[in-house]
Amino acid sequence: MALRRVRTALLISLLVAALPLAAQKRRSVVPAADDITILQTTDIHDHANGSGHVGLDVDPTNAMSTFGAYARIAAYVSAVRNQSANHPVILVDSGDWTMGTLYDLTLGSKPLALYFITAMHYDAVTFGNHEWDYTPRGLAGMLAAAQTNFGFQTPIVASNMNLNGNTDLAPFFGPGKLIQSTYVKTYSNGLKVGFLGLMGEDAAVDAPASAPVTFTPLSLHYDAIQAVVDNLRNVQGAQIVIALSHSGTDSTGTSGEDVSLAQHVHGINVIASGHTHTPLDAAHAVKDGTWTTQIIDAGSYGTNVARLDLRVNRATGTVTPILFNNAPMANATLASVQTGLRYDVPTEALVNGTDQQLNASLGPILSQFFPDYSASDLGKGIYHPVAVAAHDLVPNDRDPVLAPNGIGNLAADAVRGVPNTIIGQTLTGVGGNPANLPGYDFTPVQLGVVGTGVIRAALPAGVPLTFADIYDTLPLGISPDSSQALPVGYPLISAYLDVNDVKKVAALQLVAQANLVGSSFYLNMSGIRYTLSDAGSYDFFKYATAAAALSITSTKVSAGSQPALQALFAAFTMDSDGGAAMLAAANAGNPYATAIVTLNDTNPTAAQKTANMTVFGKVAAAAVVGTQQVSALVVSKAVTAVDKISGFAPADAENTGATTDITTGRMRVVADLYAMLLLGAVQAQYGILITPFQTATGTTVLSDIPTLMANRIDAAPATPGVQELKEWMALLSYVGTGLHGTIGPEYASTTFFTDFPTFGAAVTTRNSTYPLPAIGQLLATEAALSNGP
């Protein structure tokens, strides 16, 4: 959750950072004896049938979507292996094989993701953060089921994992066991390849259910990673070292945790990067002194397979890239690789068979939603049509800027609207008298919250959206209550927040809207609208611009920019020379100095320039201490910027009507369990405390899983026991029943934030104070600096 690209090291270290090399160009060659081919998948998230809309209308014989799918990956990998039979082909995965589709329902018995990894003979894989959604005990059960049912034995490398006494995974971890710190394999030509597996810092934050298991932060322990690499080479005899890193880069592959890793640890030949869902169109060469590391990333959901061919000269120890492509897993790509190649028939048959099994096993759930459910007819079960959308609905993480959008608001409206519907139906069922159902909370839900990170699919317009499509949109999580574990999905939790804490939630959305945090942490909200004070908003965007200017200038210094170096040196002297050097550089046309003294002011006065340099100095001082201090500083300004909170009526599910100001007291909030667990990370990263209370007036705080689970939303309050309302169930009910199967133009949006005024009413009304001009100005400054010399 750290601010994007803000460095954690001391500013002085930025002045001596090594220069990254240009990416290798693609070219075809005739393989030599010591050539190797590396194939990588990552972040497949159980998309066995592909990425995008799945249903019987997609293909007349199966539900496989246009891109991705296990069957296409299998066909491509097999073709490459056949064409490269004279040298080793290494197949790896960089984590998050689970969590994202209906196929997660197989994890307790015959995990389809691990079955595919076994069937395709992966050489090594590592964990992603979503493998920990099941807790260490759940993950151990998944691995045990895979070993028992189909002999799973693919090495899982986890080099910075600390069990901290966890007994669930202990039997699986150690030399020669399923999970290893490192792994070395000798190939047919005698070449030894060493593997290490790393969980990145942002990914570790995204895995709150991993406790007590932790992951050593990479940026604070590069020396420890260096020791692992040295051991692979000097002790275990590896001639090639591949890091399977669930850490990631930005979309260009030029910054991010894996770039920093390559800049600080030498001896890694290839970083097979994951977590950020950023398919790279080139292998990016990063230098650490005389050492060069290649970074590749296949992207996500199985839509691509990355291929990197290397030529190894054992005599000199040199490794030269000779080919890279990130092959789209589409029918046209397969046909270009091999005439007539489309998909692997046995793998497709396996997935189709799994569909039939899931369709039958989900009968108790599916029959609740579909009166015509049939255990033998997929079209009346998991591929049952549910709704049609008037516009394409795409998650924020695919937008260049984190503007409000239709699918995020749709999900948030479901999380708020369905519990309110349950309350109304229950009240009717008890004759309108809450006293007839003591202990049940009939307080309307005012605020529904859904993080963009849990929205895992798009909903295309004009096609019959199926049960699987809706489930795959909000599929993540598992209940800590074993009796509610299946079907999987995060349970929805009720809490009460003081209005001042609601302002902090709004501030977090503002920070995300300014593109200062990863897209996963954009908070889609239903039920409230907030305004910004003019002075507070002006101050926030000053600090946000200063943080962006520092980050980009530092990156440019690392790339060898002399103007950026001059601006940073001028920043070091501001205390002693009153900013004279910075002003002189700006007057001479230095773009970085100009951005620092301007901070988006138009024709700033001398006093404004001085104030702007003071702001930049505060941000720079915070950066010297660390990323969290910069984060906390900027977020504190966002909190101050939020002015008034107003609420939509409980019956206004789409947030298109009038609002009423809310100035005091607590409001009822519903969010998934994951979002509630992340409140601790919010405090650690941003230094702000958001306290969820159990009731509207009591003092009990929802501080851990037991107390949170006590506040689950019950889907059937009049029935004995708790029937958890899963997040995906809320969306299914809202779309199918609340909207009567039509997701209308009120949820319209696009991937261009500048089009915000033309979005649908369900998007624009609740976000009427979206600071479009200020965000545009901030991004213009970032673009100018990024394109600077």
VOGU-3710 file (C-alpha; in Angstrom, 3 decimals, decimal comma):
1> malrrvrtal> 0,000/0,000/0,000  3,031/2,269/-0,276  2,926/5,383/-2,408  3,927/4,528/-5,950  7,609/4,553/-6,730  8,623/6,527/-3,613  12,071/5,210/-2,628  12,745/3,882/0,830  16,505/4,382/0,775  18,278/7,561/1,869
11> lisllvaalp> 18,184/10,284/-0,741  21,949/10,222/-1,076  21,826/6,613/-2,256  19,715/7,672/-5,205  22,592/9,726/-6,561  24,811/6,701/-7,047  22,222/4,164/-8,266  23,236/2,008/-11,195  21,897/2,594/-14,674  19,406/0,068/-16,122
21> laaqkrrsvv> 20,200/-1,404/-19,516  17,885/-1,273/-22,501  15,625/-4,227/-23,147  16,819/-6,894/-25,520  15,409/-6,850/-29,019  13,547/-9,846/-30,326  15,184/-11,997/-32,973  15,087/-15,592/-34,081  18,165/-17,787/-33,869  19,172/-21,399/-34,331
31> paadditilq> 19,489/-22,911/-30,796  22,976/-23,925/-29,649  23,844/-26,803/-27,316  23,738/-24,581/-24,255  20,629/-22,653/-25,156  17,751/-22,808/-22,685  14,154/-21,718/-23,013  12,263/-20,348/-20,021  8,472/-20,347/-20,155  6,602/-18,470/-17,439
41> ttdihdhang> 3,005/-18,220/-16,288  1,901/-16,136/-13,335  -1,240/-14,943/-11,564  -3,450/-17,420/-13,392  -5,911/-17,300/-10,473  -7,556/-20,585/-11,458  -8,749/-19,257/-14,833  -8,967/-22,760/-16,246  -11,482/-21,655/-18,869  -9,749/-18,400/-19,720
51> sghvgldvdp> -10,057/-14,698/-19,018  -13,291/-12,881/-19,665  -16,855/-13,983/-20,264  -17,397/-17,729/-19,988  -20,551/-19,490/-21,056  -21,998/-21,909/-23,525  -22,427/-19,101/-26,074  -18,647/-18,569/-26,274  -17,909/-21,824/-28,083  -20,494/-24,340/-29,292
61> tnamstfgay> -18,633/-27,232/-27,623  -17,409/-25,676/-24,375  -17,322/-22,522/-22,244  -13,698/-21,588/-22,935  -13,271/-17,815/-23,315  -11,411/-16,083/-26,130  -8,115/-15,633/-24,288  -6,178/-17,877/-21,945  -7,406/-21,220/-20,572  -5,433/-24,243/-19,404
71> ariaayvsav> -6,088/-26,014/-22,716  -4,391/-23,276/-24,750  -1,463/-22,993/-22,340  -0,989/-26,759/-22,490  -1,012/-26,743/-26,289  1,481/-23,879/-26,473  3,894/-25,332/-23,916  3,811/-28,728/-25,589  4,491/-27,164/-29,002  7,482/-25,187/-27,687
81> rnqsanhpvi> 8,864/-28,307/-26,020  8,529/-30,277/-29,252  10,207/-27,539/-31,281  13,016/-27,167/-28,733  13,753/-30,826/-28,127  17,514/-30,279/-28,484  17,792/-28,009/-25,437  16,127/-27,632/-22,020  12,717/-25,959/-21,765  12,044/-24,717/-18,223
91> lvdsgdwtmg> 8,434/-24,059/-17,164  7,817/-21,950/-14,046  5,011/-20,067/-12,311  5,380/-16,976/-10,115  2,412/-17,446/-7,805  -1,308/-16,814/-7,373  -2,345/-19,996/-9,143  -5,517/-19,946/-6,997  -8,369/-17,595/-6,149  -10,340/-16,111/-8,974
101> tlydltlgsk> -12,953/-18,474/-10,440  -15,400/-21,249/-9,695  -12,525/-23,713/-9,943  -11,408/-22,599/-6,480  -14,207/-24,863/-5,294  -11,990/-27,837/-6,175  -9,250/-26,838/-3,741  -10,463/-28,936/-0,830  -10,436/-32,229/-2,734  -8,668/-32,232/-6,100
111> plalyfitam> -7,175/-28,756/-6,598  -7,448/-28,141/-10,350  -4,645/-25,556/-10,340  -2,166/-27,996/-8,810  -3,415/-30,805/-11,020  -2,637/-28,664/-14,066  0,818/-27,806/-12,679  1,449/-31,525/-12,214  0,117/-32,533/-15,631  2,224/-29,897/-17,403
121> hydavtfgnh> 5,387/-30,868/-15,501  6,271/-27,425/-14,193  9,894/-27,312/-13,033  9,210/-25,031/-10,052  6,578/-22,628/-8,735  6,316/-20,181/-5,858  3,543/-18,872/-3,632  1,554/-15,743/-4,332  -0,315/-13,824/-1,672  -3,623/-15,435/-2,629
131> ewdytprgla> -2,400/-18,916/-1,792  -2,564/-17,635/1,797  -6,212/-16,582/1,621  -6,974/-20,010/3,039  -4,709/-19,458/6,069  -1,679/-21,720/6,640  -3,976/-24,547/7,733  -6,119/-24,261/4,622  -3,043/-24,132/2,391  -1,623/-27,221/4,104
141> gmlaaaqtnf> -4,908/-29,032/3,517  -4,822/-28,068/-0,153  -1,287/-29,406/-0,566  -2,135/-32,611/1,288  -5,168/-33,179/-0,945  -3,040/-32,666/-4,050  -0,394/-35,093/-2,824  -2,950/-37,734/-1,852  -5,193/-37,529/-4,907  -2,676/-37,142/-7,739
151> gfqtpivasn> 0,821/-37,261/-6,300  1,607/-33,558/-6,507  5,360/-33,069/-6,057  6,314/-29,950/-8,037  8,902/-28,012/-5,989  7,513/-24,874/-4,381  10,335/-22,436/-3,621  9,811/-19,959/-0,780  13,111/-18,294/0,100  11,921/-15,461/2,357
161> mnlngntdla> 9,107/-17,311/4,125  9,237/-17,618/7,911  6,952/-20,219/9,502  7,334/-18,671/12,967  6,366/-21,906/14,643  3,399/-22,738/12,422  2,830/-26,472/12,668  0,417/-26,822/9,731  3,038/-26,248/7,032  6,055/-27,550/8,958
171> pffgpgkliq> 5,690/-31,115/7,600  5,839/-29,785/4,034  8,822/-27,449/4,455  12,521/-28,295/4,304  15,248/-29,801/2,094  13,840/-32,461/-0,191  10,254/-31,687/0,818  7,466/-30,069/-1,161  8,298/-26,508/-0,048  11,984/-25,599/-0,168
181> styvktysng> 14,011/-22,460/0,420  15,863/-23,102/-2,839  15,887/-25,782/-5,481  18,511/-26,890/-8,008  17,779/-29,059/-11,032  20,279/-30,589/-13,450  19,033/-30,714/-17,030  19,738/-33,145/-19,873  22,704/-31,139/-21,147  24,294/-31,101/-17,687
191> lkvgflglmg> 23,361/-27,479/-16,984  22,443/-26,790/-13,355  19,662/-24,255/-12,787  18,939/-22,849/-9,339  15,548/-21,480/-8,276  14,586/-19,153/-5,444  11,097/-17,916/-4,608  10,271/-14,518/-3,145  7,155/-12,866/-1,754  7,244/-9,099/-2,291
201> edaavdapas> 6,463/-6,510/0,338  3,213/-5,266/-1,186  2,141/-8,862/-1,776  2,867/-9,702/1,870  0,600/-6,846/2,948  -2,072/-8,391/0,709  -1,837/-11,669/2,647  -3,193/-10,810/6,116  -4,509/-14,357/6,611  -0,981/-15,802/6,418
211> apvtftplsl> -0,329/-15,210/10,129  1,737/-16,390/11,904  3,704/-17,023/8,696  5,585/-13,915/7,572  7,850/-12,896/4,714  11,146/-11,068/5,167  10,881/-7,610/3,500  13,129/-7,616/0,446  14,175/-3,962/0,503  15,492/-4,269/4,056
221> hydaiqavvd> 17,323/-7,551/3,511  18,960/-7,528/0,098  22,050/-8,928/1,783  20,070/-12,004/2,851  18,815/-12,543/-0,701  22,374/-12,082/-1,952  23,489/-14,822/0,430  20,808/-17,147/-0,972  21,972/-16,477/-4,530  25,613/-16,959/-3,549
231> nlrnvqgaqi> 24,764/-20,267/-1,927  22,939/-21,440/-5,045  25,982/-20,660/-7,163  28,947/-21,338/-4,909  27,672/-24,197/-2,764  24,950/-25,901/-4,792  26,696/-25,373/-8,128  23,946/-23,565/-10,044  25,154/-22,076/-13,329  21,888/-20,244/-13,985
241> vialshsgtd> 19,753/-18,652/-11,254  16,057/-17,901/-11,738  14,085/-15,957/-9,133  10,357/-16,628/-9,062  9,270/-13,350/-7,528  5,729/-12,459/-6,540  6,668/-8,790/-6,248  6,183/-7,084/-9,598  7,039/-4,049/-11,669  5,136/-1,152/-13,135
251> stgtsgedvs> 3,537/-1,565/-16,555  6,751/-0,554/-18,328  9,001/-2,896/-16,369  11,293/-0,020/-15,433  10,385/0,434/-11,753  8,929/-1,566/-8,907  10,074/-4,090/-6,322  11,596/-6,507/-8,826  13,578/-3,744/-10,534  14,950/-2,716/-7,135
261> laqhvhginv> 15,771/-6,365/-6,426  17,760/-6,596/-9,642  19,576/-3,360/-8,835  20,681/-4,586/-5,405  21,338/-8,328/-5,844  23,769/-9,690/-8,405  23,931/-13,246/-9,638  20,261/-13,604/-10,647  19,996/-14,262/-14,370  16,228/-14,003/-14,671
271> iasghthtpl> 13,503/-12,625/-12,445  10,202/-14,219/-13,446  8,023/-11,485/-12,013  4,416/-11,614/-10,833  1,784/-10,005/-8,598  1,227/-6,712/-10,444  -0,561/-8,269/-13,446  1,665/-6,344/-15,861  2,460/-8,325/-19,032  5,797/-7,017/-20,314
281> daahavkdgt> 6,354/-6,714/-24,041  10,123/-7,078/-23,664  12,621/-8,676/-21,332  13,905/-5,747/-19,281  17,627/-5,757/-18,548  18,574/-4,259/-15,166  22,167/-3,743/-14,107  23,828/-4,174/-10,708  27,415/-3,127/-11,309  28,714/-5,478/-13,974
291> wttqiidags> 25,852/-7,927/-13,542  22,717/-7,883/-15,718  19,395/-9,428/-14,757  16,522/-9,986/-17,176  12,976/-9,363/-15,890  9,994/-11,050/-17,541  6,303/-11,060/-16,627  3,542/-13,021/-18,377  0,763/-10,863/-16,901  -2,302/-12,520/-15,422
301> ygtnvarldl> -5,214/-14,915/-15,836  -3,294/-17,091/-18,287  -3,802/-14,662/-21,172  -0,085/-14,851/-22,017  2,893/-17,142/-21,616  6,261/-15,393/-21,457  9,152/-17,008/-23,342  12,807/-16,084/-22,874  15,587/-17,934/-24,693  19,113/-17,631/-23,300
311> rvnratgtvt> 22,468/-18,688/-24,686  24,803/-19,903/-21,946  28,570/-19,887/-22,375  29,795/-22,119/-19,575  33,435/-21,322/-20,211  33,014/-17,580/-19,636  29,887/-17,679/-17,490  28,125/-15,233/-19,807  24,411/-15,493/-20,506  22,975/-13,750/-23,553
321> pilfnnapma> 19,267/-13,241/-24,309  18,491/-14,351/-27,848  14,680/-14,342/-28,000  11,729/-12,962/-26,035  8,038/-12,971/-26,659  4,967/-12,776/-24,491  2,671/-14,995/-26,496  -1,073/-14,299/-26,234  -2,972/-17,478/-25,483  -5,454/-17,137/-28,323
331> natlasvqtg> -6,393/-19,434/-31,179  -4,565/-17,255/-33,711  -1,320/-17,412/-31,733  -1,455/-21,174/-31,452  -2,090/-21,503/-35,177  0,964/-19,333/-35,887  3,128/-21,542/-33,670  2,010/-24,746/-35,332  -0,415/-25,210/-38,192  -3,723/-26,537/-36,954
341> lrydvpteal> -2,864/-26,052/-33,283  -5,829/-24,749/-31,295  -5,999/-26,248/-27,835  -5,047/-29,400/-25,991  -8,011/-31,752/-26,193  -7,302/-33,840/-23,042  -6,875/-30,694/-20,948  -10,085/-29,226/-22,303  -11,866/-32,499/-21,547  -10,519/-32,324/-17,980
351> vngtdqqlna> -11,896/-28,800/-17,526  -15,237/-29,735/-19,067  -15,445/-32,710/-16,721  -14,705/-30,421/-13,792  -17,531/-28,161/-14,961  -19,934/-31,087/-14,775  -18,722/-32,025/-11,299  -19,061/-28,451/-10,039  -22,489/-28,092/-11,593  -23,724/-31,137/-9,722
361> slgpilsqff> -22,004/-30,383/-6,403  -23,279/-26,772/-6,337  -26,878/-27,925/-6,604  -27,891/-26,750/-3,102  -26,623/-23,247/-3,908  -27,652/-23,000/-7,562  -31,171/-24,225/-6,889  -31,670/-21,308/-4,503  -31,072/-18,857/-7,336  -32,448/-20,743/-10,339
371> pdysasdlgk> -35,814/-22,543/-10,147  -34,949/-24,393/-13,382  -31,566/-25,631/-12,136  -30,446/-28,935/-13,594  -27,560/-31,008/-12,287  -26,870/-32,335/-15,780  -27,334/-29,137/-17,799  -24,549/-26,545/-17,493  -26,784/-23,938/-19,118  -29,165/-24,308/-16,190
381> giyhpvavaa> -26,425/-24,269/-13,595  -22,955/-22,720/-13,527  -23,472/-21,218/-17,014  -27,053/-20,131/-16,356  -27,700/-16,642/-17,795  -28,217/-14,059/-15,062  -28,134/-10,621/-16,649  -27,130/-8,444/-19,582  -25,099/-5,241/-19,234  -25,810/-2,177/-21,334
391> hdlvpndrdp> -22,157/-1,113/-21,204  -18,822/-2,852/-20,735  -17,931/-2,855/-17,036  -14,188/-2,901/-16,417  -12,366/-2,791/-13,035  -10,366/0,271/-12,034  -7,104/-1,650/-12,215  -7,349/-1,531/-16,004  -7,837/2,231/-16,081  -4,910/4,633/-16,563
401> vlapngignl> -6,304/6,645/-13,643  -8,358/5,343/-10,751  -11,544/7,163/-11,616  -14,839/5,933/-10,179  -16,353/3,305/-12,456  -19,424/1,215/-13,047  -18,339/-2,229/-11,926  -16,832/-0,950/-8,672  -19,976/0,972/-7,825  -22,130/-1,987/-8,871
411> aadavrgvpn> -20,247/-4,234/-6,448  -20,432/-1,685/-3,626  -24,154/-1,178/-4,243  -24,671/-4,934/-3,960  -22,755/-5,119/-0,679  -24,937/-2,349/0,752  -28,231/-3,000/-1,007  -28,681/-6,729/-0,408  -28,222/-6,544/3,398  -30,770/-3,714/3,414
421> tiigqtltgv> -33,147/-5,900/1,402  -32,642/-8,727/3,912  -33,407/-6,301/6,742  -36,642/-5,206/5,028  -37,754/-8,763/4,300  -36,960/-9,879/7,851  -38,854/-6,965/9,334  -41,846/-7,910/7,226  -41,464/-11,526/8,328  -41,660/-10,583/12,010
431> ggnpanlpgy> -44,777/-8,476/11,491  -42,894/-5,215/11,418  -41,822/-5,583/15,045  -38,036/-5,926/15,634  -38,776/-7,204/19,133  -40,052/-10,428/17,570  -36,489/-11,268/16,517  -34,342/-10,218/19,480  -30,638/-9,909/18,877  -30,963/-9,109/15,185
441> dftpvqlgvv> -29,712/-5,687/14,049  -32,351/-3,925/11,946  -30,267/-0,758/11,507  -30,051/0,098/7,788  -26,619/-0,134/6,181  -25,419/3,345/5,246  -22,060/2,522/3,670  -20,949/-0,415/1,535  -17,257/-0,728/0,652  -15,540/-2,940/-1,928
451> gtgviraalp> -11,819/-2,716/-2,668  -10,916/-2,831/-6,342  -8,404/-5,580/-5,572  -11,176/-8,119/-4,963  -12,897/-7,347/-8,281  -11,358/-9,934/-10,563  -13,298/-9,843/-13,825  -14,913/-7,544/-16,356  -18,541/-7,800/-17,413  -18,878/-7,258/-21,167
461> agvpltfadi> -21,960/-5,684/-22,697  -24,503/-7,470/-24,823  -23,748/-11,075/-23,849  -25,649/-13,384/-21,485  -23,688/-12,921/-18,272  -23,673/-16,248/-16,467  -23,549/-17,417/-12,874  -19,852/-18,143/-13,454  -19,281/-14,593/-14,762  -20,884/-13,045/-11,686
471> ydtlplgisp> -19,102/-15,404/-9,294  -15,770/-14,768/-11,014  -16,224/-11,022/-10,471  -16,022/-11,295/-6,668  -14,614/-14,788/-6,077  -11,948/-14,243/-3,450  -11,665/-15,466/0,096  -12,713/-18,250/2,374  -14,519/-18,214/5,686  -12,587/-18,971/8,892
481> dssqalpvgy> -15,733/-20,841/9,934  -15,152/-24,355/8,585  -18,899/-25,012/8,491  -19,221/-22,107/6,044  -16,045/-22,762/4,056  -17,887/-23,997/0,973  -18,783/-22,401/-1,259  -15,710/-20,240/-0,906  -15,906/-16,471/-0,788  -15,370/-13,681/1,706
491> plisayldvn> -18,212/-13,316/4,194  -19,645/-9,827/4,548  -19,103/-8,149/7,916  -21,158/-5,449/9,615  -19,439/-2,713/11,634  -20,072/0,778/12,897  -17,737/3,678/12,137  -17,722/7,139/13,648  -18,317/9,798/11,024  -14,755/11,050/11,494
501> dvkkvaalql> -13,453/7,580/10,648  -15,702/7,551/7,588  -13,865/10,699/6,517  -10,637/8,717/6,760  -12,123/6,045/4,494  -13,053/8,795/2,043  -9,501/10,147/2,295  -8,103/6,769/1,301  -10,292/6,875/-1,805  -9,003/10,374/-2,565
511> vaqanlvgss> -5,396/9,190/-2,333  -6,198/6,359/-4,737  -8,030/8,706/-7,109  -4,838/10,732/-7,316  -3,064/7,554/-8,477  -0,773/7,508/-5,454  -1,415/3,928/-4,368  -1,779/0,651/-6,167  -5,079/0,075/-7,928  -5,977/-2,779/-5,577
521> fylnmsgiry> -6,596/-0,294/-2,785  -9,101/1,952/-4,512  -12,205/1,843/-2,310  -15,499/1,702/-4,187  -18,177/3,118/-1,895  -21,959/3,004/-1,885  -24,300/5,054/0,268  -22,293/8,199/0,923  -20,944/11,226/-0,866  -18,205/13,487/0,446
531> tlsdagsydf> -17,041/16,990/-0,393  -13,577/18,531/-0,249  -12,669/21,860/1,263  -10,955/24,204/-1,184  -7,997/24,885/1,095  -7,598/21,260/2,142  -7,787/19,956/-1,424  -5,221/22,526/-2,573  -2,868/21,478/0,233  -3,343/17,745/-0,447
541> fkyataaaal> -2,510/18,023/-4,123  0,589/20,078/-3,243  1,928/17,225/-1,136  0,799/14,634/-3,665  2,613/16,477/-6,450  5,730/16,859/-4,301  5,761/13,102/-3,617  5,348/12,357/-7,319  8,061/14,854/-8,268  10,486/13,341/-5,758
551> sitstkvsag> 9,761/9,831/-6,960  10,170/10,566/-10,668  13,214/12,775/-10,157  14,851/10,019/-8,111  14,069/7,468/-10,813  15,565/9,762/-13,430  18,727/10,088/-11,340  18,987/6,306/-11,291  18,733/6,395/-15,078  21,602/8,885/-15,329
561> sqpalqalfa> 19,686/12,144/-15,841  21,952/15,120/-15,161  19,092/17,666/-14,839  17,402/15,386/-12,279  20,708/15,054/-10,421  21,068/18,838/-10,380  17,550/19,228/-8,944  18,202/16,709/-6,167  21,485/18,368/-5,250  19,611/21,666/-5,092
571> aftmdsdgga> 17,084/20,013/-2,775  19,922/19,046/-0,402  21,004/22,668/-0,136  17,587/24,284/0,349  18,018/24,578/4,109  21,375/26,283/3,763  20,800/28,500/0,731  17,100/29,229/1,167  16,284/27,526/-2,123  18,567/29,715/-4,228
581> amlaaanagn> 20,075/26,797/-6,141  16,644/25,337/-6,844  15,291/28,658/-8,090  18,364/29,160/-10,258  17,944/25,710/-11,806  14,253/26,367/-12,449  14,994/29,739/-14,027  17,534/27,999/-16,278  14,827/25,650/-17,551  15,529/22,539/-15,455
591> pyataivtln> 12,154/20,693/-15,653  12,563/18,901/-12,329  13,440/22,055/-10,445  10,582/23,852/-12,201  8,108/21,219/-11,034  9,416/21,471/-7,465  9,122/25,255/-7,211  5,778/25,307/-9,029  3,873/22,290/-7,638  1,048/22,948/-10,100
601> dtnptaaqkt> 0,681/26,669/-9,325  0,162/28,819/-12,408  2,651/31,705/-12,423  3,464/31,307/-8,715  4,587/34,314/-6,719  7,912/34,355/-4,906  6,084/33,518/-1,664  4,326/30,584/-3,317  7,625/29,265/-4,671  9,117/29,397/-1,201
611> anmtvfgkva> 6,088/27,596/0,239  6,286/24,970/-2,490  9,940/24,268/-1,792  9,064/23,945/1,885  6,437/21,315/1,030  8,927/19,435/-1,129  11,474/19,572/1,672  8,980/18,001/4,099  8,230/15,191/1,666  11,938/14,633/1,011
621> aaavvgtqqv> 12,660/14,530/4,748  9,930/11,937/5,188  11,423/9,887/2,328  14,777/9,794/4,109  13,062/8,038/7,019  11,109/5,658/4,779  8,161/5,048/2,506  5,640/4,788/5,319  6,439/8,294/6,490  5,735/9,712/3,030
631> salvvskavt> 2,524/7,700/2,870  1,392/8,905/6,280  2,223/12,526/5,436  0,261/12,582/2,185  -2,705/10,665/3,621  -2,890/13,030/6,585  -3,354/15,861/4,097  -6,114/13,891/2,377  -7,912/13,420/5,709  -7,810/17,163/6,291
641> avdkisgfap> -9,131/17,786/2,780  -12,354/15,820/3,331  -15,062/18,250/4,415  -18,646/17,002/4,649  -20,161/13,507/4,544  -23,706/13,036/3,303  -25,731/9,850/2,926  -28,140/8,393/0,370  -31,422/6,905/1,575  -31,329/3,175/2,399
651> adaentgatt> -33,819/2,442/-0,405  -31,669/4,329/-2,930  -29,542/1,327/-3,851  -28,052/2,949/-6,951  -27,126/6,233/-5,230  -28,875/8,467/-7,739  -31,152/10,495/-5,440  -30,804/13,216/-2,826  -28,509/13,026/0,190  -28,663/14,131/3,819
661> dittgrmrvv> -25,655/15,537/5,674  -24,215/13,295/8,399  -22,222/15,251/10,971  -22,115/13,145/14,137  -22,528/9,611/15,446  -21,761/6,231/13,945  -23,007/4,774/10,712  -23,442/1,117/9,844  -20,891/-0,153/7,326  -20,647/-3,453/5,447
671> adlyamlllg> -17,442/-4,726/3,840  -15,870/-8,102/3,266  -13,705/-9,818/5,872  -10,531/-9,069/3,916  -11,166/-5,312/3,956  -11,769/-5,418/7,692  -8,547/-7,336/8,292  -6,614/-4,766/6,255  -7,493/-1,975/8,686  -4,394/-2,942/10,655
681> avqaqygili> -2,261/-2,522/7,553  -3,850/0,878/6,948  -2,720/2,001/10,370  0,782/0,600/9,859  1,222/2,145/6,408  -0,604/5,439/6,813  -0,510/6,127/10,523  -4,278/6,624/10,743  -6,529/4,590/13,004  -9,974/3,494/11,828
691> tpfqtatgtt> -11,899/1,798/14,622  -14,756/-0,567/13,705  -17,275/-0,958/16,537  -19,617/-3,872/17,008  -22,716/-1,763/17,659  -24,021/1,758/17,194  -23,386/2,808/20,786  -21,251/0,158/22,515  -17,523/0,082/23,161  -16,674/-3,370/21,772
701> vlsdiptlma> -14,177/-3,073/18,934  -13,967/-5,575/16,072  -10,261/-6,215/16,459  -9,694/-9,814/15,366  -11,243/-12,677/13,432  -13,456/-13,957/16,293  -15,041/-10,552/16,913  -15,396/-9,871/13,182  -17,035/-13,236/12,581  -19,530/-12,459/15,334
711> nridaapatp> -20,734/-9,584/13,123  -21,290/-11,533/9,904  -24,241/-10,627/7,730  -26,752/-13,465/8,015  -28,448/-14,254/4,698  -31,373/-15,926/6,490  -31,870/-14,309/9,910  -35,074/-16,188/10,710  -33,359/-19,557/10,227  -31,410/-21,024/13,177
721> gvqelkewma> -27,634/-20,577/12,904  -25,736/-18,293/10,564  -25,868/-18,574/6,809  -23,068/-16,332/5,642  -23,811/-13,802/2,928  -20,741/-14,115/0,714  -19,621/-11,122/-1,305  -20,321/-12,847/-4,619  -23,768/-13,892/-3,392  -24,634/-10,250/-2,783
731> llsyvgtglh> -23,606/-9,330/-6,326  -25,544/-12,237/-7,820  -28,676/-11,330/-5,860  -28,398/-7,624/-6,640  -27,861/-8,111/-10,371  -30,411/-10,873/-10,806  -33,153/-9,690/-8,453  -32,428/-6,095/-7,474  -31,771/-4,969/-11,047  -34,034/-7,615/-12,606
741> gtigpeyast> -31,274/-8,925/-14,848  -30,438/-5,613/-16,502  -27,309/-3,632/-15,622  -28,445/-0,382/-17,137  -26,771/2,771/-18,454  -26,719/4,286/-14,966  -23,531/2,258/-14,385  -21,864/3,383/-17,605  -18,217/4,446/-17,498  -15,109/4,184/-19,642
751> tfftdfptfg> -11,409/3,571/-19,114  -10,667/7,272/-19,676  -10,908/9,302/-16,487  -11,336/12,531/-18,461  -14,717/11,192/-19,633  -16,018/11,167/-16,063  -18,708/13,837/-16,622  -20,375/11,534/-19,177  -20,495/8,480/-16,908  -23,842/7,079/-15,743
761> aavttrnsty> -25,846/8,499/-12,852  -24,935/5,648/-10,488  -21,300/6,700/-10,920  -21,428/10,489/-11,213  -23,990/11,284/-8,537  -22,124/9,755/-5,602  -18,816/11,105/-6,955  -20,036/14,582/-7,865  -16,985/16,176/-6,215  -14,476/13,988/-8,055
771> plpaigqlla> -11,455/16,361/-8,330  -10,984/15,857/-12,062  -9,076/19,115/-12,785  -6,627/18,640/-9,900  -5,983/15,025/-10,841  -5,451/16,021/-14,471  -2,952/18,660/-13,383  -1,060/16,187/-11,195  -0,866/13,661/-14,019  0,296/16,333/-16,459
781> teaalsngp> 3,178/17,145/-14,121  4,036/13,443/-13,796  3,937/12,980/-17,562  6,139/15,992/-18,189  8,736/14,763/-15,700  8,592/11,187/-16,941  9,279/12,429/-20,465  12,006/14,808/-19,303  15,709/14,507/-20,106
//
